[in-house]
Amino acid sequence: MRNCLLFFCVLALSCFAVTQQPAVQSPPAQPTPAQQPSMPSAFGEDVKPGDNSPEVGLRKTWESKIEAEWEAIKKKDRKAYGDLLADDYQGVEIDGKGERNKVHAIDELLESNIFSYSLWGFKLIPAGPDAVMLIYEVNMLFPPKSEVRFSRVYISELWLKRAGQWKEVHYQETHVK
């Protein structure tokens, strides 16, 4: 008897729920600027059109610096690459050869063989008015006859503003599988 009573209570509640009318829905609102379609940046992340905030401007500036750095590496442009590095630059790459200074890093450009690359995962960490840390990943593709064909690397860079110019002071690579 108890089971029958429980069954009828559940049945009555179910019928009541089914007979309820849905609330009247209002027409869809016009999209706000935050809902507008976005365009990917060079780093594969979306930037909303018309977003001229200082953060977006700063981000675009640094993304273009990183792109210029990688184009110089790809093209083996010693002058363009050297202009980005501070005189006291130190870099550590994934090859296990230890730390490199500016002269060593520029000289190694002749040995590089990057066929193409893609940048993504850009993070900008301001560390005051004259310092910024950049973190991003790069996927590198090497020529078809290379021993290693593909490499994915996580990168951290420290840039300092000196005499009115931004220079890369430290570079650190970590291999990502």
Buried (B, 14 or more C-beta within 10 A) or exposed (E): EEEEEEEEEEEEEEEEEEEEEEEEEEEEEEEEEEEEEEEEBBBEEEBBEEBEEEEBEEBEEBBEBBBBBBEBBBEBBBEBBBEBBBEEBBBBBBEEEEEBBBEBBBEBBEEEEBEEBBBBBBEBEEEEEEBBBBBBBBBBBBEEEEEEEEBEBBBBBBBBEEEEEBBBBBBBBEEBE
